[in-house]
Amino acid sequence: MNRHSGWCPEARSDLFIGLMSGTSLDGIDCVLSDFSERPTLVARCFVPYPAELKAALIELCRGGHDELERAARMGADLSARYAQAVNELLLEAGVEPGRIAAIGCHGQTVRHRPEQGFTIQLVNPALLAERTAITVVADFRSRDLAAGGQGAPLVPAFHAACFRSSSRHRVVVNIGGIANLTDLPIPDDGAVRGFDSGPGNILLDAWAGRRLGTPCDRDGALAASGSVISELLALMLADEYFARVPPKSTGRERFNTDWLAAVGVDRYPVADVQATLAELTVRTIAEGIERWCSGAEEVFASGGGVHNADLMRRLRARLDVRTLATTDTLGVPADWVEAMAFAWLARQTLSNAPGNLPEVTGAAGSRMLGAIYPA
């Protein structure tokens, strides 16, 4: 077996399921992927989180009383929801569970503290395996952390396997709750790199929720109606995270409502704050590309942020002459890239192949990721 191959012909099936619930805490992305040739999306579904579950997860992210019991209960609750999503997806697709090689489940991040050597994703993989009768691969981040890495981002390895070109220098931008970049130079020109550039939708959603009472600023309408506040933007950009040299990763622990309060957003008009937050997301993405992805010719976007028309307009203007498109043009729908990545990472695990990229995470070397819970 080739331990460094992106694909594994020895696998008993090329059908894998990926489950992703990200920093935005909006719900569960569930995909059925076929890796027999190039990665292909066979079926997908989205299961939204009820408002009370999202609120409970946000509260757990903040810390507080009885965290261990609350985390264990929510891990079981989430795993039951994951199982329901998987079973409904297979029923709709007309595929028997026995045809699936494995489920790759990221779990729900409630702590990401790589500087302290730990990260926590809520999931009960044994329960998920029991409820679906399918082998589950979970806990993808721990091994990379143990090897001295950030444990994130992990999706760049999938980007490299799926989107790298032999003739064009590309960058893939995922705009989820947190935004991350994957630099894909032409193979002879250098190694794949990647890092979290900073907030994606997380602060935009938090401000919209607080001031509009809605989960997001749909189409960026509020941001588009406001004006960027230059002194507020400068204060935001002064956060030391943006000056860090990759490898680096971040999350809700840093960029949250307390962070907004600390920069004094309540002093300004609502729409202007939203415009400034949109500009922060775009500026940090664009500056990350300029500084760390020099020579990039094409930029492909994925994640929920691609549906924010104002955000994409700002990004297109900031990137100037570079081509900006979504990953749909490369054959993988933008909404499902991350979930497909964890299906692919499960395949790597069953193939005894590495799933991390040391140049991205800072780990001491390539490592096989994840723990396997047999059906």
Beta strands, then each sheet from edge to edge (+ up, - down):
strand 1: 15-21
strand 2: 27-34
strand 3: 40-48
strand 4: 102-113
strand 5: 118-122
strand 6: 136-138
strand 7: 170-175
strand 8: 178-184
strand 9: 193-199
strand 10: 298-302
strand 11: 323-326
strand 12: 371-373
sheet 1: 3+ 2- 1+ 4+ 5-
sheet 2: 3+ 2- 1+ 4+ 6+ 12-
sheet 3: 9+ 8- 7+ 10+ 11+
end
